């Protein structure tokens, strides 16, 4: 994920893709639009390549040729019953969860309530609040978006490094303490973003030119530091939930599904709120 994010955000920080794909540049779609179209085109190309590799590499055995699986391939009724059983087990698991698991689920949901707005509006914040640009006017906003993508690329580098060191950090500090420290760092970084936006709003550069170099460096630094708590958020809650549910004998796959519900529910709520606004 870290390597893919680095390459993806590096793609977003490059502002001359329209020269690589000149056919994307038209009278109705100028440089910024052409760069976005080029990014989508690259996305499609890589999805096709990775899908082809996955399909041709994974040698799966059809269910109809496995022992005891003929009944599954003969009709859709067993499959439907299996699907209903899966959802019944998934939601029925909640009645067996101890209080420690509920604490993990609650903290995970609250943590992602903090992460999702950042992931949705990080580059937009850089273009509007730091650079003082308008998406419909000039190139200042798009320069800010490119700088934000550069910060996210550096964030992914820190995410990858932290992921490599994750086991040692957990053994030294403990998973719960490490998770708590990462959430404190995340909160301080979000507060720092508010301070940066306030300081920039008090300068004379908003809407008239490039922002102060110090503000840009501070914003990119905050984006970079956030790679550490993001790496912890991607891994430690799963380890904690697995260790707590293992003794219940419910299966590790089911525990992952329960934790994903704590991530998806706040995401759906926040996206619904954004769309209503």
C-alpha positions in Angstrom: 0.0 0.0 0.0 2.8 2.4 0.9 4.6 1.8 -2.4 1.4 2.2 -4.4 0.5 5.4 -2.5 4.0 6.9 -3.1 3.7 6.2 -6.9 0.1 7.4 -7.0 0.7 10.7 -5.1 3.8 11.3 -7.1 1.6 11.0 -10.2 -0.7 13.6 -8.7 2.1 16.0 -7.9 3.3 16.0 -11.5 1.6 18.9 -13.4 2.7 18.2 -17.0 0.9 14.9 -17.8 -0.8 16.7 -20.6 2.5 16.8 -22.4 2.8 13.0 -22.1 -0.8 12.5 -23.3 -1.3 15.5 -25.6 -4.7 14.2 -26.8 -6.2 14.9 -23.4 -5.7 18.7 -24.0 -8.6 20.2 -25.8 -10.2 23.6 -26.1 -12.8 22.7 -23.4 -10.2 20.9 -21.2 -7.1 22.9 -20.4 -4.0 21.9 -18.5 -5.5 21.1 -15.1 -8.4 19.1 -16.6 -6.0 17.3 -19.0 -3.8 16.3 -16.0 -6.8 14.8 -14.2 -7.8 12.9 -17.4 -4.3 11.6 -17.8 -4.3 10.4 -14.1 -7.6 8.5 -14.7 -6.1 7.1 -17.9 -3.1 5.8 -16.0 -5.4 4.4 -13.4 -7.3 2.4 -16.0 -4.1 1.1 -17.6 -2.8 -0.2 -14.3 -6.1 -1.7 -13.2 -6.2 -3.6 -16.5 -2.6 -4.8 -16.1 -3.0 -5.9 -12.5 -6.4 -7.6 -13.2 -4.9 -9.5 -16.0 -1.9 -10.6 -13.9 -4.3 -11.7 -11.1 -6.5 -13.7 -13.4 -3.7 -15.5 -15.2 -1.5 -16.2 -12.2 -4.1 -17.5 -9.7 -4.8 -21.1 -10.7 -8.1 -21.7 -8.9 -9.9 -25.1 -8.9 -13.6 -24.9 -9.8 -16.0 -25.9 -7.0 -17.6 -28.5 -9.2 -14.4 -30.5 -9.4 -13.7 -30.5 -5.7 -14.7 -33.4 -3.5 -18.0 -32.8 -1.8 -18.6 -29.5 -3.5 -20.8 -30.8 -6.4 -24.0 -29.8 -4.5 -22.9 -26.2 -4.3 -22.4 -25.9 -8.1 -25.7 -27.6 -8.9 -28.0 -24.8 -7.7 -28.1 -21.4 -6.2 -30.1 -22.4 -3.0 -27.1 -23.7 -1.0 -25.2 -20.5 -1.9 -28.0 -18.3 -0.8 -28.3 -20.2 2.5 -24.5 -19.9 3.0 -24.7 -16.2 2.4 -27.6 -15.8 4.9 -25.6 -17.9 7.5 -22.6 -15.6 7.0 -24.5 -12.4 7.7 -26.3 -14.1 10.7 -22.9 -15.1 12.1 -21.4 -11.7 11.4 -24.1 -9.7 13.3 -24.7 -12.4 15.8 -21.1 -12.1 16.9 -21.8 -8.8 18.6 -23.7 -10.6 21.4 -20.5 -12.6 22.3 -18.1 -9.7 22.3 -16.4 -8.8 25.6 -16.2 -5.1 26.8 -12.5 -4.8 25.7 -13.6 -5.5 22.1 -16.3 -2.9 22.3 -13.7 -0.4 23.4 -11.5 -1.3 20.4 -14.5 -0.9 18.0 -15.5 2.4 19.5 -12.0 3.9 19.4 -11.6 2.6 15.8 -14.9 4.3 14.7 -13.9 7.6 16.4 -10.4 7.4 14.9 -11.8 7.0 11.4 -14.3 9.8 11.9 -11.1 11.9 12.2 -9.3 10.4 9.3 -12.1 10.4 6.6 -12.5 14.2 6.4 -8.7 14.6 6.1 -8.5 11.9 3.4 -11.4 13.6 1.5 -10.3 17.2 1.7 -6.5 17.2 2.3 -5.4 18.5 -1.1 -8.4 20.8 -1.3 -7.4 22.3 2.0 -3.9 22.9 0.7 -5.3 24.6 -2.4 -7.9 26.8 -0.6 -6.6 27.5 2.9 -2.8 27.5 2.4 -2.5 28.8 -1.2 -5.7 30.8 -1.0 -6.8 29.7 -4.5 -10.1 29.2 -6.1 -10.8 26.0 -8.0 -12.5 28.0 -10.8 -10.0 30.8 -11.1 -6.3 30.7 -12.0 -3.6 28.1 -11.3 -2.9 29.0 -7.6 -5.4 26.4 -6.3 -4.1 23.7 -8.6 -0.5 24.4 -7.5 -1.7 23.9 -3.9 -3.3 20.6 -4.9 0.0 19.5 -6.5 1.9 20.5 -3.3 -0.7 18.6 -1.2 -0.1 15.5 -3.4 3.6 15.9 -2.7 3.0 16.0 1.0 0.8 12.8 0.7 3.6 11.1 -1.2 6.0 11.9 1.7 3.3 10.7 4.1 3.3 7.4 2.3 7.0 7.1 2.6 6.7 7.5 6.4 3.8 5.1 6.4 6.0 2.4 4.8 8.9 3.0 7.1 6.6 2.9 10.2 5.0 -0.3 8.9 8.4 -2.0 8.7 9.2 -1.0 12.3 5.7 -1.7 13.6 6.5 -5.1 15.2 9.5 -3.7 17.1 7.4 -0.7 18.3 4.6 -2.9 19.5 7.0 -5.2 21.4 8.7 -2.2 23.0 5.7 0.0 23.8 2.8 -2.3 23.6 0.1 -2.2 21.0 -2.4 -0.2 23.0 0.0 2.4 24.1 1.4 2.8 20.5 -2.2 3.2 19.2 -2.9 5.9 21.9 0.3 7.8 21.0 -0.5 7.7 17.3 -4.0 9.1 17.9 -2.4 11.9 20.0 0.0 12.7 17.2 -2.9 12.6 14.7 -4.9 15.1 16.9 -1.9 17.5 17.2 -1.4 17.4 13.5 -5.0 18.3 12.8 -4.7 21.1 15.3 -1.6 22.3 13.6 -3.5 22.4 10.3 -6.0 24.8 11.9 -3.1 27.0 13.2 -1.5 27.0 9.7 -4.7 28.1 8.1 -5.3 30.8 10.7 -1.8 32.2 10.2 -2.0 32.2 6.4 -5.4 34.0 6.6 -3.7 36.8 8.5 -1.1 37.4 5.8 -1.5 39.5 2.6 -0.7 36.7 0.2 -4.1 35.0 0.3 -5.7 35.3 -3.2 -2.9 37.6 -4.4 0.1 35.3 -4.9 2.0 32.4 -3.5 1.7 31.7 0.2 4.7 32.2 2.6 7.3 29.4 2.2 7.1 28.7 6.0 3.4 27.9 5.8 3.9 25.6 2.8 6.8 23.8 4.5 4.8 23.5 7.7 1.7 22.1 5.9 3.8 19.5 4.0 5.6 18.6 7.2 2.2 17.9 8.9 1.1 15.8 6.0 4.4 13.8 6.3 4.2 13.2 10.0 0.6 11.9 9.6 2.1 8.9 7.9 3.1 7.4 11.3 -0.4 7.4 12.9 -1.9 6.3 9.6 0.3 3.2 9.5 -0.7 2.4 13.1 -4.4 2.9 12.2 -4.0 0.5 9.3 -2.6 -2.4 11.4 -2.7 -2.2 15.2 -6.5 -2.3 15.6 -6.7 -5.5 13.5 -4.0 -7.1 15.7 -5.8 -6.0 18.9 -9.2 -7.3 17.7 -7.7 -10.6 16.6 -6.0 -11.2 19.9 -9.2 -10.5 21.8 -11.5 -12.6 19.7 -9.2 -15.6 19.2 -10.2 -17.0 22.6 -13.9 -16.9 21.6 -13.2 -19.3 18.8 -15.2 -17.2 16.3 -12.5 -17.2 13.6 -10.1 -14.5 12.5 -12.0 -13.7 9.3 -15.1 -12.9 11.3 -13.2 -10.6 13.6 -11.9 -8.7 10.6 -15.5 -8.3 9.4 -16.6 -7.0 12.7 -13.8 -4.4 12.8 -14.5 -3.3 9.2 -18.1 -2.5 10.3 -16.6 0.0 12.8 -14.7 1.6 9.9 -17.4 1.6 7.3 -20.3 2.9 9.4 -18.7 6.3 10.2 -17.5 6.5 6.6 -21.1 6.1 5.3 -22.4 8.6 7.8 -19.8 11.2 6.9 -20.1 10.8 3.2 -23.9 11.1 3.5 -23.4 14.3 5.5 -21.0 15.7 2.8 -23.4 14.9 0.0 -26.3 16.6 1.8 -24.1 19.7 2.2 
